Structures are given as structure tokens and as C-alpha cells.
């Protein structure tokens, strides 16, 4: 949809993840107190929340291309940041388009097309996390992972009317992330 996605999870797999989470909740909360239910949501704070991942960040058994089909490989495990969200109950929806190898600020350097700016299709979406910002701005997911070396997460977020947050260095592991450069 509008060049946002490089890979989307199949509908039946999304429904299965939601059903698995629902079963987890039912099995852990049947005949228990409100305090136990609160404990469940403390353990799974992102329960049922859909999210997306920029395609330079690994998701287990999903191709990672970094915006270059010839570079594609299938990750054997998820990046730490993705695994933490999955362990917290998030629902992975798909991998988002980006400026190839995360090297651009305008969002137009991808063989998968240019994600559409939320406000005006004739405007650039910003990059390199263009697909991630567009997915959130279009309401397709609640949040998305991107990367930000020199503004490539915050710029597309701003151009699409959403927030882009760059954590302090070393606060989040970069294992499983293809960086534009190490910073």
C-alpha cells in the first residue's frame, strides 16, 4: 500500500498471533483476581499492539534487504529491540521501505518505490526511515522501528506529522541492525 511495505505478514499469520496472545491471556487469567490480570499486563505491556520494522532491522525468518533486493538474507533471529517488543505482546505486521542501505534523507532512493507522504503525495516522505514514518502516519501500525544516524528517523517523522525518537547511544542494542554507519 503506497510503497510503504517491503514485506507484510500474511493476514492468517496476523490472526494467529492475535489468537495466540488471546489464549495466553485466557490461560493466565481464568478465575484469577484483578491483581493477577494487572500482573499479566505488566508482563505484556504491548499486548496486541501492531508494529512495523524498518527493513534494515532483522526479524526472525523474514527477509532483510536494507532496500536492496540483491543484498537480501533471511534472519535466523530477531534484533534485540524487535524480540523485546514481541516478548511484550506486540504484533509484528511487516518490514517497511527505506532509502537503500539507510543512506538518504528524502525517502526516494528505493527500488521498492517511494512511500507516500501522509499530507501530500507530491511531497517527499523524508528518509531514510520513510516507510516506518508513513506506516504510522497512515494509521497502519501504532509504532514502527526505524534507524537514525543523521536525522533519518526524525526527518520522515516530522514530514509525516508523527514523532520520531532517537534514544541515547547504547541505550538499545544494535544487534541485528544494519547501520548506515556506526554511531
Secondary structure as GFF3:
##gff-version 3
##sequence-region A 1 183
A	DSSP	beta_strand	5	8	.	.	.	ID=ss1
A	DSSP	alpha_helix	11	29	.	.	.	ID=ss2
A	DSSP	alpha_helix	34	43	.	.	.	ID=ss3
A	DSSP	beta_strand	50	54	.	.	.	ID=ss4
A	DSSP	beta_strand	63	64	.	.	.	ID=ss5
A	DSSP	three_ten_helix	69	71	.	.	.	ID=ss6
A	DSSP	beta_strand	73	74	.	.	.	ID=ss7
A	DSSP	alpha_helix	80	87	.	.	.	ID=ss8
A	DSSP	beta_strand	91	96	.	.	.	ID=ss9
A	DSSP	three_ten_helix	100	102	.	.	.	ID=ss10
A	DSSP	alpha_helix	130	137	.	.	.	ID=ss11
A	DSSP	beta_strand	143	145	.	.	.	ID=ss12
A	DSSP	alpha_helix	154	159	.	.	.	ID=ss13
###
